[in-house]
Amino acid sequence: MKVNLAQEGIPPLKSTLGDPQYLAQTDDFFGGQKPHAVIAQAYKDMRTDFTYLSYTAYANSIAVDSIGQSYHGKLTLHEALQQWGESLKKYGEE
């Protein structure tokens, strides 16, 4: 029996991402949408120039300082992300 690993929840192979039958599958969990088609499009849209900050661990550790305030309604998400970005810029310049 041949098992299609992409349909078993393992990230699909590139060849599977172009399979019309795979892309057309709908899923009741997602309200009848075609999640495989969304994944295939995301793969096509994926940027290859992304790099992590040299201080990503620090960036992650302070995220809660601003984003957490948004979660508790003290800042809007936009304000929280701006605050986080300013903190990261200042840290990076130091």
C-alpha positions in Angstrom: 0.0 0.0 0.0 1.4 3.4 -1.0 1.0 6.1 1.6 0.9 9.7 0.5 2.9 11.3 3.4 1.7 14.7 2.4 -1.9 13.7 3.3 -0.8 12.3 6.6 0.3 15.6 7.9 4.0 15.6 7.0 5.1 18.6 5.0 4.4 17.8 1.3 7.0 17.1 -1.3 7.4 19.7 -4.0 6.0 17.2 -6.5 2.8 17.0 -4.4 2.4 20.7 -4.3 1.8 20.6 -8.0 -0.7 17.7 -8.0 -4.1 19.1 -9.0 -5.9 16.3 -7.2 -4.1 17.1 -4.0 -4.7 20.8 -4.3 -8.4 20.4 -5.0 -9.0 18.5 -1.7 -11.3 20.2 0.7 -11.4 19.8 4.5 -14.5 20.0 6.6 -12.4 21.3 9.6 -11.6 24.4 7.5 -15.2 24.9 6.5 -14.8 23.2 3.1 -11.8 25.3 2.1 -8.8 23.9 0.2 -5.9 24.0 2.8 -3.5 22.2 0.5 -3.9 24.9 -2.1 -3.2 27.5 0.5 0.0 25.7 1.6 1.1 25.4 -2.1 0.6 29.1 -2.6 2.5 29.9 0.6 5.4 27.8 -0.7 5.4 29.8 -4.0 5.3 33.1 -2.0 8.0 32.1 0.4 10.9 34.5 0.6 14.4 33.2 0.4 16.2 36.3 1.7 15.1 36.0 5.3 17.8 35.9 8.0 17.5 35.8 11.8 18.8 38.6 13.9 22.1 37.9 15.5 20.2 38.6 18.7 17.0 36.7 18.0 17.0 35.0 21.4 17.0 38.4 23.0 14.2 39.7 20.6 12.0 36.7 21.6 12.7 37.2 25.3 11.5 40.9 25.2 8.5 40.3 22.9 6.2 39.8 25.9 7.2 43.2 27.3 5.2 45.0 24.6 3.1 42.4 22.8 1.9 41.1 26.2 0.5 44.5 26.9 -1.5 44.3 23.7 -2.9 41.0 24.9 -4.1 42.6 28.1 -5.6 45.6 26.3 -3.1 48.1 27.5 -1.7 48.8 23.9 -3.1 48.1 20.5 -1.2 45.4 18.6 0.1 48.1 16.2 1.5 50.1 19.2 3.0 47.0 20.8 4.8 46.0 17.6 6.1 49.5 17.1 7.4 49.5 20.7 9.0 46.1 20.2 10.6 47.3 17.0 12.0 50.4 18.7 13.4 48.3 21.5 15.1 46.0 19.0 16.5 48.8 17.0 17.9 50.4 20.1 19.5 47.1 21.2 20.9 46.5 17.8 22.5 49.9 17.6 24.1 49.4 21.0 
